[in-house]
């Protein structure tokens, strides 16, 4: 079965970004108007040997050809125009000609960009923010070029022109930097200090000599001892937009990431590309052994002078065993910090439209965990069954029968509303609502899977009217699809 993207002729395909070195290489531009001029100018700036094919050229292109800055191929397009070319751009106002260029390029396995025709193109020309050797390229895969242009305009105002001078300085000094810091970790820490220091500010003020002196001082400064550290970072429930700014910075400074199984792919995409990633998700029935392995990994990598991030779903200090991990680090003399995350109770309730407290319904909220059969024996059921409070329950879905029965047994009304939030804050979020008496049945009917949070209390009924994210809540048994 073909994928939706492949079957939709209007959908843009995922592209692989690349910066091409065209210096001294031939590029063919087919077309003689304003668009062809714009493409030819950009290609010449990149050092390409530009060949422009068209029956006639506009005044600017004709002047370039007369000076010998470009080569003009007069007449209608012919496949031999592609001889020796590394890239071709079809920039005419004739779709037939543009398609002919694309087909001839495909036959020669040559990259071709057809202006304003993503489907015919095998390569896209992105919108660019140019700061000397530093370039930021933006592409929508041809799906929304005006959006890419808008983002470019936004970045143009945010990226100072001195960044190009900074890139030139670092390029000139690259050999000395690598000689001074041959190890990648030490070199990365040097750049962290340098880029947050005085050099960028001096270049912004056009004080180039002072910037070079400051660079030299930083390069030869005494290197701080390579002491490892661990940061316990809360990844939240899944939506990467819920990460704190500090969490983003720490993820981009880490050498090693020890991450839970439930940390979302979207959050993991924000991790620095060259960081070592180790999944340490706990398996059912083997939590203690896995936790001991996590402790050992933290100590081993931090002891080797690396910056370690222990990335946990939700918040490290809410049913995350973060306290135990800090005790291990303290006893070993390892530096640590904690970056809070948004715990599931707060995020899932908010994304389901359920206020955990409400002056008409609940004056308190309890965070409860009951992940295994025996863990609920230690709970204060009498207190949990009281009215006018909200229970936010972190638990495995297999224990719902027992949990609801114990609440009802200790006095909580069977008509008490509940909401189960599955994959809270993620694109595939589902909310199942009902009353305590049918909690387990509804979970089975809808095949609720982990990660899921259970909310019990009068406020859960508000999910029906206050939902704002994703599909509306599900109530009752799911509909059975008719046979085809």
C-alpha positions as CSV (number, residue, x, y, z in Angstrom):
1,X,0.0,0.0,0.0
2,X,1.4,3.4,-1.0
3,X,1.9,6.1,1.6
4,X,-0.5,9.1,1.7
5,X,2.4,11.4,0.8
6,X,3.5,9.4,-2.2
7,X,-0.1,9.1,-3.5
8,X,-0.9,12.8,-3.3
9,X,0.5,14.6,-6.3
10,X,0.2,17.9,-4.4
11,X,2.1,16.7,-1.3
12,X,5.7,17.7,-1.0
13,X,8.2,14.9,-0.4
14,X,10.6,15.0,2.5
15,X,13.9,16.5,1.3
16,X,17.5,16.0,2.4
17,X,19.2,19.4,2.9
18,X,22.6,19.8,1.4
19,X,24.9,22.7,0.6
20,X,26.6,22.2,-2.8
21,X,30.1,23.5,-3.7
22,X,29.5,24.8,-7.3
23,X,32.7,26.8,-7.5
24,X,34.1,26.4,-11.0
25,X,31.4,23.9,-12.0
26,X,28.9,24.4,-14.8
27,X,25.3,25.1,-14.1
28,X,22.7,25.5,-16.8
29,X,19.9,28.0,-16.5
30,X,17.1,27.7,-19.1
31,X,15.3,31.0,-19.5
32,X,16.1,34.6,-20.4
33,X,13.9,36.7,-18.1
34,X,13.8,38.1,-14.6
35,X,13.7,34.7,-12.8
36,X,16.6,33.4,-14.8
37,X,18.6,36.6,-14.0
38,X,17.9,36.1,-10.3
39,X,19.1,32.4,-10.4
40,X,22.1,33.2,-12.5
41,X,23.2,36.0,-10.1
42,X,23.0,33.8,-7.1
43,X,24.9,31.0,-8.9
44,X,27.7,33.4,-9.9
45,X,28.0,34.5,-6.3
46,X,28.6,30.8,-5.4
47,X,31.4,30.7,-8.0
48,X,29.5,28.6,-10.6
49,X,30.2,28.8,-14.3
50,X,26.8,29.8,-15.5
51,X,25.4,28.8,-18.9
52,X,22.1,30.5,-19.8
53,X,20.0,29.0,-22.7
54,X,17.2,31.0,-24.3
55,X,16.2,32.4,-27.7
56,X,16.7,35.9,-26.3
57,X,18.1,37.4,-23.0
58,X,16.8,40.4,-21.1
59,X,19.0,43.5,-20.9
60,X,20.8,42.5,-17.7
61,X,21.5,38.9,-18.8
62,X,22.7,40.2,-22.2
63,X,25.1,42.6,-20.5
64,X,26.5,39.7,-18.4
65,X,26.9,37.6,-21.6
66,X,28.6,40.5,-23.4
67,X,31.2,40.8,-20.5
68,X,31.8,37.1,-20.5
69,X,30.4,36.6,-17.0
70,X,27.9,34.0,-18.3
71,X,27.8,31.8,-21.5
72,X,24.7,32.3,-23.7
73,X,23.3,29.3,-25.6
74,X,20.8,30.9,-28.1
75,X,17.8,29.0,-29.4
76,X,15.3,26.5,-28.1
77,X,16.3,24.0,-25.4
78,X,18.2,21.0,-26.5
79,X,19.4,18.1,-24.3
80,X,23.0,18.6,-25.3
81,X,22.9,21.9,-23.4
82,X,23.2,19.7,-20.3
83,X,26.6,18.4,-21.3
84,X,29.1,18.9,-18.5
85,X,26.5,20.5,-16.2
86,X,26.3,19.6,-12.5
87,X,22.9,21.2,-12.0
88,X,20.1,22.7,-14.2
89,X,17.4,25.2,-13.4
90,X,14.4,25.6,-15.7
91,X,13.2,29.2,-15.3
92,X,11.0,29.8,-18.4
93,X,7.3,30.7,-18.4
94,X,6.6,27.7,-20.7
95,X,5.6,24.5,-18.8
96,X,6.4,22.3,-21.8
97,X,10.0,23.6,-22.0
98,X,10.4,23.3,-18.2
99,X,9.2,19.7,-18.2
100,X,11.5,18.9,-21.1
101,X,14.5,20.2,-19.1
102,X,13.4,18.1,-16.1
103,X,13.0,14.9,-18.2
104,X,16.3,15.4,-20.0
105,X,18.0,15.9,-16.6
106,X,16.3,12.8,-15.1
107,X,17.6,10.7,-18.1
108,X,21.1,11.9,-17.3
109,X,20.7,11.6,-13.5
110,X,21.2,15.3,-13.2
111,X,19.7,17.4,-10.4
112,X,17.1,19.8,-11.9
113,X,15.1,22.6,-10.3
114,X,12.0,23.7,-12.1
115,X,10.9,27.1,-10.7
116,X,7.5,27.0,-9.0
117,X,7.0,23.3,-9.9
118,X,7.9,21.1,-7.0
119,X,6.6,17.9,-8.6
120,X,8.9,18.3,-11.7
121,X,11.9,19.2,-9.6
122,X,14.5,16.8,-8.2
123,X,16.1,19.5,-6.2
124,X,14.7,22.6,-4.5
125,X,16.4,26.0,-4.2
126,X,15.8,27.2,-0.6
127,X,15.2,30.7,0.7
128,X,18.5,31.9,2.2
129,X,19.8,34.1,5.0
130,X,23.3,34.9,4.0
131,X,25.9,36.0,6.5
132,X,29.2,35.4,4.6
133,X,30.2,31.8,5.0
134,X,27.3,31.3,7.4
135,X,24.1,30.5,5.6
136,X,20.7,29.5,6.8
137,X,18.6,27.7,4.2
138,X,14.8,27.3,4.5
139,X,12.7,25.1,2.4
140,X,9.1,23.9,2.5
141,X,9.8,21.2,-0.1
142,X,7.9,23.4,-2.6
143,X,4.7,23.1,-0.7
144,X,4.6,26.7,0.7
145,X,7.4,28.9,-0.7
146,X,5.8,32.0,0.7
147,X,6.0,30.6,4.2
148,X,9.7,29.9,3.6
149,X,10.1,33.5,2.4
150,X,8.3,34.8,5.5
151,X,10.6,32.8,7.8
152,X,13.7,34.1,5.9
153,X,12.5,37.7,6.4
154,X,12.0,37.0,10.1
155,X,15.5,35.6,10.5
156,X,17.0,38.4,8.5
157,X,16.0,40.7,11.4
158,X,17.3,38.4,14.1
159,X,20.7,37.3,12.8
160,X,23.2,40.1,13.1
161,X,25.5,40.8,10.1
162,X,28.5,40.3,12.4
163,X,27.8,36.6,12.4
164,X,29.6,36.4,9.0
165,X,32.7,38.0,10.5
166,X,32.5,35.6,13.4
167,X,32.3,32.7,11.0
168,X,35.3,34.0,9.1
169,X,37.3,34.4,12.3
170,X,36.6,30.8,13.4
171,X,37.4,29.5,9.9
172,X,40.8,31.2,9.9
173,X,41.5,29.9,13.4
174,X,40.2,26.4,12.8
175,X,43.5,24.6,12.7
176,X,44.8,26.3,15.9
177,X,41.5,25.5,17.7
178,X,41.7,21.8,16.7
179,X,45.4,21.7,17.8
180,X,44.6,23.3,21.2
181,X,41.6,21.0,21.8
182,X,42.0,17.7,20.0
183,X,39.2,16.1,21.9
184,X,35.7,16.8,20.7
185,X,34.3,17.3,24.2
186,X,36.9,19.9,25.2
187,X,36.6,21.6,21.8
188,X,32.8,21.9,22.2
189,X,33.2,23.4,25.7
190,X,35.7,25.9,24.3
191,X,33.1,27.0,21.7
192,X,30.4,27.2,24.4
193,X,32.6,29.6,26.4
194,X,33.7,31.6,23.4
195,X,30.3,32.1,21.9
196,X,28.8,33.3,25.2
197,X,31.8,35.5,25.9
198,X,33.0,38.9,24.6
199,X,34.1,38.0,21.1
200,X,30.6,38.1,19.4
201,X,29.8,41.4,21.1
202,X,33.1,43.0,20.0
203,X,32.5,42.0,16.4
204,X,29.0,43.5,16.6
205,X,30.7,46.8,17.7
206,X,33.1,46.5,14.7
207,X,36.1,46.2,17.1
208,X,37.9,43.6,15.1
209,X,41.4,43.9,16.6
210,X,39.9,43.7,20.2
211,X,37.9,40.6,19.1
212,X,41.0,38.8,17.8
213,X,42.9,39.6,21.0
214,X,40.0,38.3,23.1
215,X,39.9,35.2,21.0
216,X,43.6,34.6,21.5
217,X,43.2,35.0,25.2
218,X,40.3,32.5,25.3
219,X,42.2,30.0,23.2
220,X,45.2,30.0,25.5
221,X,43.4,30.4,28.7
222,X,43.8,27.7,31.3
223,X,41.4,24.8,30.5
224,X,39.0,24.1,33.3
225,X,39.3,20.6,34.7
226,X,37.2,18.1,32.8
227,X,34.7,17.3,35.5
228,X,31.6,15.4,34.6
229,X,28.1,16.3,35.7
230,X,24.5,15.0,35.5
231,X,21.4,17.0,34.8
232,X,18.0,15.4,35.6
233,X,15.7,16.9,33.0
234,X,12.0,16.6,32.8
235,X,10.9,16.0,29.2
236,X,7.2,16.6,29.9
237,X,4.4,14.5,28.5
238,X,5.4,14.6,24.8
239,X,4.7,18.0,23.2
240,X,8.2,19.5,22.7
241,X,6.7,22.9,23.0
242,X,6.3,22.3,26.8
243,X,10.1,21.9,27.4
244,X,11.6,24.7,29.4
245,X,14.3,27.0,27.9
246,X,16.8,25.6,30.3
247,X,15.9,22.0,29.2
248,X,16.6,22.9,25.6
249,X,20.0,24.4,26.5
250,X,21.0,21.4,28.5
251,X,19.9,19.0,25.8
252,X,22.2,20.9,23.3
253,X,25.2,20.8,25.7
254,X,25.0,17.1,26.6
255,X,27.6,14.5,25.7
256,X,25.4,11.6,26.7
257,X,21.5,11.3,26.9
258,X,20.0,8.6,29.1
259,X,16.4,8.7,28.1
260,X,13.2,6.9,29.1
261,X,11.2,4.8,26.7
262,X,8.3,7.2,26.8
263,X,10.2,10.4,25.9
264,X,8.6,11.4,22.6
265,X,10.4,11.3,19.3
266,X,9.6,15.0,18.9
267,X,11.5,15.8,22.1
268,X,14.4,13.5,21.0
269,X,14.7,15.4,17.8
270,X,15.8,18.5,19.8
271,X,18.8,16.6,21.3
272,X,22.2,17.6,19.9
273,X,22.9,15.4,16.9
274,X,26.3,14.1,18.0
275,X,25.3,13.2,21.5
276,X,25.4,9.6,22.5
277,X,21.8,8.4,23.1
278,X,21.1,5.4,25.4
279,X,17.6,4.2,26.0
280,X,17.1,3.1,29.6
281,X,13.3,2.4,29.7
282,X,12.2,0.1,32.4
283,X,10.7,-3.2,31.6
284,X,7.8,-4.7,33.6
285,X,9.0,-6.9,36.4
286,X,12.6,-5.7,36.1
287,X,12.5,-2.1,37.5
288,X,15.0,-2.5,40.2
289,X,17.7,-4.1,38.0
290,X,17.2,-1.5,35.3
291,X,17.4,1.3,37.9
292,X,20.7,-0.1,39.1
293,X,21.9,0.0,35.5
294,X,20.9,3.6,35.2
295,X,22.8,4.5,38.3
296,X,25.9,2.7,36.9
297,X,25.6,4.5,33.5
298,X,25.3,7.9,35.1
299,X,28.4,7.3,37.3
300,X,30.5,5.8,34.5
301,X,29.9,8.6,32.0
302,X,30.0,11.5,34.5
303,X,33.2,9.9,36.0
304,X,34.7,10.0,32.5
305,X,34.3,13.8,32.4
306,X,31.1,13.9,30.3
307,X,28.0,16.0,30.7
308,X,25.2,13.6,31.1
309,X,21.5,14.3,30.8
310,X,19.1,11.9,32.5
311,X,16.0,12.7,30.4
312,X,12.7,11.6,32.1
313,X,9.2,11.8,30.9
314,X,7.1,14.3,32.9
315,X,9.0,15.7,35.9
316,X,12.0,14.0,37.5
317,X,10.6,14.5,41.0
318,X,7.0,13.3,40.4
319,X,7.0,9.4,40.5
320,X,10.3,9.6,38.5
321,X,12.8,8.2,41.1
322,X,14.8,11.4,40.7
323,X,15.5,11.6,44.4
324,X,17.1,8.2,44.4
325,X,19.3,9.1,41.5
326,X,20.4,12.3,43.1
327,X,21.3,10.4,46.3
328,X,23.6,8.1,44.2
329,X,25.2,11.1,42.5
330,X,25.7,12.9,45.9
331,X,27.3,9.9,47.4
332,X,29.7,9.6,44.4
333,X,30.6,13.3,44.5
334,X,29.2,14.0,41.1
335,X,27.9,17.5,40.3
336,X,24.2,17.6,39.4
337,X,21.3,19.9,38.7
338,X,17.6,19.4,38.2
339,X,15.5,20.9,35.4
340,X,11.8,20.5,36.2
341,X,9.4,19.3,33.6
342,X,5.6,19.5,33.3
343,X,4.3,16.4,34.9
344,X,1.5,14.3,33.3
345,X,-1.1,15.3,35.8
346,X,-0.8,19.0,34.9
347,X,-0.3,18.5,31.1
348,X,-2.8,15.8,30.4
349,X,-5.5,17.5,32.4
350,X,-4.8,20.8,30.7
351,X,-4.8,19.3,27.2
352,X,-8.0,17.5,28.0
353,X,-9.8,20.6,29.2
354,X,-10.0,19.3,32.8
355,X,-9.2,21.9,35.5
356,X,-7.7,19.9,38.4
357,X,-9.2,22.3,40.9
358,X,-12.4,24.3,40.6
359,X,-14.1,26.2,43.3
360,X,-17.5,24.6,42.5
361,X,-16.2,21.0,42.3
362,X,-12.8,20.4,43.9
363,X,-10.7,22.3,46.4
364,X,-7.7,19.9,46.4
365,X,-5.9,17.5,44.1
366,X,-4.0,14.3,44.9
367,X,-1.3,12.8,42.7
368,X,-1.4,9.0,43.2
369,X,0.6,6.1,41.7
370,X,-0.6,2.6,41.6
371,X,1.5,0.9,39.0
372,X,1.4,-2.7,40.2
373,X,-1.1,-5.0,42.0
374,X,0.4,-4.7,45.4
375,X,1.3,-1.0,45.4
376,X,-2.3,0.1,46.2
377,X,-2.3,-1.7,49.5
378,X,-0.3,1.2,51.0
379,X,-2.8,3.8,49.8
380,X,-5.1,5.7,52.2
381,X,-8.4,4.6,50.5
382,X,-10.5,6.4,53.0
383,X,-8.9,9.7,52.2
384,X,-8.9,9.0,48.5
385,X,-12.6,8.3,48.5
386,X,-13.6,11.7,49.9
387,X,-15.7,14.0,47.7
388,X,-14.8,17.4,46.3
389,X,-11.3,16.5,45.4
390,X,-9.5,15.4,42.3
391,X,-7.4,12.3,41.9
392,X,-4.7,12.3,39.2
393,X,-3.6,8.7,39.0
394,X,-0.4,7.5,37.4
395,X,-1.0,3.8,36.9
396,X,-1.0,0.8,34.5
397,X,-4.3,0.3,32.7
398,X,-4.4,-3.3,33.9
399,X,-5.3,-2.2,37.4
400,X,-8.4,-0.2,36.7
401,X,-10.9,-2.8,37.9
402,X,-9.3,-3.1,41.3
403,X,-8.7,0.7,41.6
404,X,-12.3,1.7,40.9
405,X,-13.7,-1.1,43.1
406,X,-11.6,0.0,46.1
407,X,-12.7,3.6,45.7
408,X,-16.4,2.7,45.6
409,X,-15.9,0.3,48.5
410,X,-14.6,3.1,50.6
411,X,-17.4,5.5,49.8
412,X,-16.7,7.3,46.5
413,X,-20.0,7.4,44.5
414,X,-20.1,5.0,41.6
415,X,-21.5,8.0,39.5
416,X,-18.3,10.0,40.0
417,X,-17.0,11.2,36.6
418,X,-13.6,10.0,35.3
419,X,-11.4,10.9,32.3
420,X,-8.6,8.8,30.9
421,X,-6.1,10.8,28.9
422,X,-4.1,8.6,26.6
423,X,-0.9,10.1,24.9
424,X,-1.7,13.4,26.5
425,X,-0.4,16.5,24.6
426,X,0.6,14.4,21.6
427,X,-0.9,14.3,18.1
428,X,-2.6,11.0,18.8
429,X,-4.2,12.1,22.2
430,X,-7.4,10.4,23.1
431,X,-9.7,11.2,26.0
432,X,-12.2,8.6,27.3
433,X,-14.9,9.7,29.8
434,X,-17.5,8.0,31.9
435,X,-18.3,7.3,35.5
436,X,-16.4,5.3,38.1
437,X,-18.8,2.3,37.8
438,X,-17.9,1.6,34.2
439,X,-14.2,2.8,34.3
440,X,-12.6,-0.6,33.6
441,X,-15.1,-1.5,31.0
442,X,-14.7,1.7,29.0
443,X,-10.9,1.3,29.1
444,X,-11.2,-2.2,27.7
445,X,-13.7,-1.2,25.0
446,X,-11.4,1.6,23.8
447,X,-8.2,-0.5,24.2
448,X,-6.5,2.2,26.2
449,X,-2.7,1.8,26.1
450,X,0.1,3.4,28.1
451,X,1.0,6.2,28.5
452,X,-2.3,7.1,30.1
453,X,-3.4,9.2,33.0
454,X,-6.6,8.7,35.0
455,X,-8.5,11.7,36.4
456,X,-11.2,10.9,38.9
457,X,-13.5,13.6,40.3
458,X,-16.3,16.0,39.5
459,X,-14.0,18.1,37.4
460,X,-13.5,15.2,34.9
461,X,-17.0,15.9,33.6
462,X,-15.8,19.3,32.2
463,X,-13.8,17.4,29.5
464,X,-17.1,17.3,27.5
465,X,-17.5,21.0,27.4
466,X,-13.9,22.4,27.8
467,X,-12.0,20.2,25.4
468,X,-9.8,22.2,23.0
469,X,-7.0,19.9,21.8
470,X,-7.5,17.0,19.4
471,X,-10.7,15.0,19.0
472,X,-13.7,15.4,21.4
473,X,-13.8,13.0,24.4
474,X,-15.1,9.4,23.7
475,X,-18.1,8.3,25.7
476,X,-19.7,4.8,25.7
477,X,-18.6,1.8,23.6
478,X,-16.8,2.5,20.3
479,X,-18.9,2.2,17.1
480,X,-18.4,-1.0,15.2
481,X,-17.4,-0.4,11.6
482,X,-19.8,-1.8,9.0
483,X,-18.5,-4.7,6.9
484,X,-17.2,-3.6,3.5
